[in-house]
Structure formats: C-alpha cells, structure tokens
Amino acid sequence: MAGPTTAARLKRRFLLMTTDEALREALRACVPADWEMAAITSLDEAGEWNEILLYRFLLLDLDETRAFDPIDVIRTLRMEYLLQIAVLCFGGDADIQDEMRMSRADRFYTRDQIVTVLPQFLAQYGW
C-alpha cells in the first residue's frame, strides 16, 4: 500500500456530514479558496480510514436521522478506525450530546453557532 504524499497531507480540507442543503451552502460560503469542504453522508464516501485521517476535522450533524446515525459515525471513527481527528458536532438534544461525549466527540454547537465558529477552526487548523 502506498503511503500518502506530502502534498496530500498538506491539503487543507475537512469533512461535513449533513443532508441540510441550506446549512451546507451557508458553511460553504465561509470556506476560503485554499480550503476544501467535502460534504458527505457516509464515512465510506471519504474513503478508507487512512484517507479520512488526511482531513483536518469533521463537522457532524446530530439532528440527522435518515442518511446516517451520528452515534454510529463517532463509534466507527473512534473504536473501529481508532482515529482522533477533531469531531465538531452541531444540533441535537442533550441526550445525544451526552452520548456523543461518552463516545469522545470533541465540541458541541448549535446549528447557528457552527456557521460562526467555522472560520475560527479554519484558522486554527490552517497550518
């Protein structure tokens, strides 16, 4: 298996898991030209575990119920793939947020907050 190239490791990109088109577009409007936002509804769309590792962080919609189960996503990342990329959650109620905390999700925001904090995370992970 060939390893990732230096260029692939240096790409500024992140994952977004949601089916909310309006939110996707609001987030896309915050993304500068030197960043890539990969909007997905399944971890399989991002590739194998070693390809997911090349993304700087994941924005995860906790209100999603049709396309994916957020609990399954975090458990797959943390327990099956053993990946520690940052998982920034938005939406959801207190119960799912508590379960996500126990499964080692990193941060929690409202749907409105995620749009305003995204530029901060892009700056923080812009190395």
Stockholm file with secondary structure:
# STOCKHOLM 1.0

chainA/1-127         MAGPTTAARLKRRFLLMTTDEALREALRACVPADWEMAAITSLDEAGEWNEILLYRFLLLDLDETRAFDPIDVIRTLRMEYLLQIAVLCFGGDADIQDEMRMSRADRFYTRDQIVTVLPQFLAQYGW
#=GR chainA/1-127 SS CCCCCHHHHHCCEEEEECCCHHHHHHHHTTCCTTCEEEEESSGGGGCSHHHHTTSSEEEEETTCCSSCCHHHHHHIIIIISCCCCEEEEESCCHHHHHHHHHTTCCEEECHHHHHHHHHHHHHHTCC
#=GC SS_cons         CCCCCHHHHHCCEEEEECCCHHHHHHHHTTCCTTCEEEEESSGGGGCSHHHHTTSSEEEEETTCCSSCCHHHHHHIIIIISCCCCEEEEESCCHHHHHHHHHTTCCEEECHHHHHHHHHHHHHHTCC
//
